[in-house]
Amino acid sequence: MGTHTTLWAVCRKVETLVVLQQLGGALFDTALQVVVKERSNSTDGGVNSTSTVDDRQRAMSDFFMTYNLLGKLTPIVPAIILAKLSDRGWRKAPIIAPLLGYMASRLVLLLVVVLGWPIQVMWVGVSLHGFSGGFSAIWAGVMTVVSLGSTEQRRSGVMMRVELLYGLAGLLGSLVSGHLFQLYGSSLGQGTVLVGVSLLLYGLCLLHAVSLLQVSVDGSGQEQTTPLIRKNRREEEDKGGEEEGEEEGEEAAAGGEARSNRINIGLLFVGGVLYDVAVAGAMEILVSFQMKEPLNWNAKQVGYGNASGFLIFLTSFLGVMVMSRFMIDSSLIIVGMLSFASGIYFMAFVTKTYQFYLARSLMLFALISMPTIRSMLSQQVTGSSYGIVLTSFQLSFKVASLVYTPTYTKIYQHTLDWLPGFVFLLSSSISVLATIPISIMGCRLPLKPAYRRIEAS
């Protein structure tokens, strides 16, 4: 009976949804990447049927530039609306709505593979995904549920655990994706089984969100207020016994703390956006970089390469568990940023597959930064504002993509002849730059005699 109760409790947690969603996402990512490569190399009017390797690279990078821009810009308004619904009590709205868009996008790819439609039809699919809120909405929704169900002391660890499960699911999905791609669905050709399984997983994910997912509020999370709010409440309770001078002093202190919180939020936003520019810009180009000589990967190699990226979720989680014993949050963020900076710098000079994995190994702690930044952000606001703040943080990445996605793409295209990895050097520099506002943030925080240990669960 106890085992059954425990299993039921696990099934109702948001972590189960994250695992299902990312399993389906990892399968889809490999499918899209290989289908685009095959269409670009074909002579039937794919992405751009050209004869030279560089021309095919430019065609692929142009396709992904448009695809990524649509995927990042279309969710902006829907995600804001869903965040406001979340803060008004509709906590599942930012999760369920994007899942419908995910299913629509995966269905479009299945039709592209089965019916032989032009790959550009995927721009419609990613737009449907975006108009439903996209990743910005669903991830902010997940993190809001996590924040509400955890205390401030445990939140960084709980968020990192969710990131870990996300990464492990992506690792598993990526490892099998290349093999599934080569399976045939009767006479429909390669890729149909892979995309079909991805679509099925998203269907299960949607079913879980609608019928099983439980949004719980931790006892202390229900009253997770900032020092400003707590002071205001104490003023109201004790207003009959306080003198006018004391009230003015408290109001001034509260106002100063509110300004301090806003500055902290601003520094976290700047550091987070710069780091996202570095990471997302590099990863978008890496998709095309893997497909050109001298790497020229096939479906299995693409899956394994994607799996190496998800393995970093595990190493980052372990890194948090060890380093959080003697480091404050801002120091953890900087360690993650420098880890990525070193790995992506080495990636610029990769010419062999084993060198690719060596570069990845330097990024062992690259994923520590973002969940820690989100945790610090949630500690600067009240529980009723988690949804809008975390969504705004996620959407700031989309606005930044207006600049970095076309910029990275064009730089990559213009440096193909002399150093295809030049954009990775650029990302390394931006990642180091992102440590500056985080360092300032760390200096602004009050020193603690002993840093708390982040719980694993």
Secondary structure, DSSP 4 states (H G I P E B T S, - for coil): -HHHHHHHHHHTSHHHHHHHHHHHHHHHHHHHHHHHHHHHHSSSS-S---SSHHHHHHHHHHHHHHHHHHHHHTTHHHHHHHHHHHHTT-TTHHHHHHHHHHHHHHHHHHHHHHH---GGGHHHHHHHHHHTTHHHHHHHHHHHHHHHTS-HHHHHHHHHHHHHHHHHHHHHHHHHHHHHHTSB-TTS-BTHHHHHHHHHHHHHHHHHHHHT------TTGGG---HHHHHHHHHHHTGGG--HHHHHHHHHHHHHHHHHHHHHHHHHHHHHHHHHHHHHHHHHHHHHHTTSTTT---HHHHHHHHHHHHHHHHHHHHHHHHHTTT--HHHHHHHHHHHHHHHHHHHTT--SHHHHHHHHHTTTTGGGHHHHHHHHHHTTS-GGGHHHHHHHHHHHHHHHHHHHHHHHHHHHHHTTTT-TTHHHHHHHHHHHHHHHHHHHHHHHSPP-SSPPPPP--
